[in-house]
Amino acid sequence: MKITKVFCDLCEKECDKMRFGVVSGCVMKMTDKGQPGNMVFEGHYCEDDMGKIIGFIESLKNAQHNDSK
């Protein structure tokens, strides 16, 4: 029998296999040589920390909209 365990990347506690979220993304950035590049990431988060991640993403979106005014 195979047992799969999932741990939160933020709090490091074991997550319920049916109640965790995965966030994937890509951030554009300049390399050390001034060339365009990107940073790809993925994280697994428990239900409680997933709410924190979504709140942080929303704050970035709101900050971007406020900067463009």
Secondary structure, DSSP 4 states (H G I P E B T S, - for coil): -----EE-TTT-PEEPTTSEEEEEEEEEEE-TTS-EEEEEEEEEEEHHHHHHHHHHHHHHHHHHHHHT-
